[in-house]
Amino acid sequence: MNSNRIDGTWEQVKGSIQKAWGKLTHDDLDVIEGDRKQLAGKLQERYGYAQDKIDEQIRRWNEGVDESVIDPAEPPMVR
């Protein structure tokens, strides 16, 4: 796996990303297009989190490719 790419078909993954990080817009997702660095940048822009926190959230999300791996006690990144 290329560590700079998000696993899965991008069209399928977009919905899961938007559920996990609801502040991301459809335009943001079009810019990201499966690029992990773009996702991290947009998350930092929208949520203001530190890079290490974003990296951990993306890693946990990517392992499960499902919003249930995100800590539900840690808003606003979660539903």
N, C-alpha and C positions, 0 to 999 in steps of 0.2 A: 504494500500500500504506500502510495506517496503521502507523506505526512502533511503535506500542504493541501491535500484534497480531502473532502468529506466523502466517506463511503456512501454508496447507494446512488440510485438514479436521482438526479437533482430535482426533477419534477415531483418525485415521491417524498423526498427529504424536506422540501420547502415547507410543507404543511406542519411537519413535526417541529421544525425550527421556529416557525411562527407561533406555535402553541407554547413552546418553551420560553421564547423571548418575544412577547407580544408587542413590544415597542418597535420592532423591526417592521418597516413598511414593505409593500410589494416592490417598490423601487429599490429599496435596500437589497432585497433578495435577488433582484435582477442584476445588481452590481456584484453581489457576492458570487453567484454562479458556482457554488461548490468550493470556492477557494477559502481555506481555513484562515489565512491571514486577513482576507477581506472581511470574513465573519468576525474575527477578533476586533478588527478596527471599527466595524459598525457597532458592535456591542459596547466597546469602550466609548464611542461617540454618544450612543443612546442612553447608556446606563452610568457612565462615569466610573466604572470599576477599574481597579488596578489590573495591569496585564497578567499578573500571576493568578488572580482570581478568575479572570476571563479564561485563561488557559485551562484551569482546573474545571470550570463549568463545561467548556467545550469537550474536554477529554471525557468527563463523566457522561455527557449527553451522547457523544459519539460511540462510546462503548455499548450503549443500549439502544441508540438511535430511537429514543422514545423519551418524552418529557418526564416520565416517572422516575428517571435516574437523577433528576434535578432535585435538590433539597427543598421540599415544600415549605420549610420554615424560613426560607431566605428570599423574600420578595425584594425587588420587583421583577426579578428575572424569571420568576415562575408564574404559572397561571393562578 
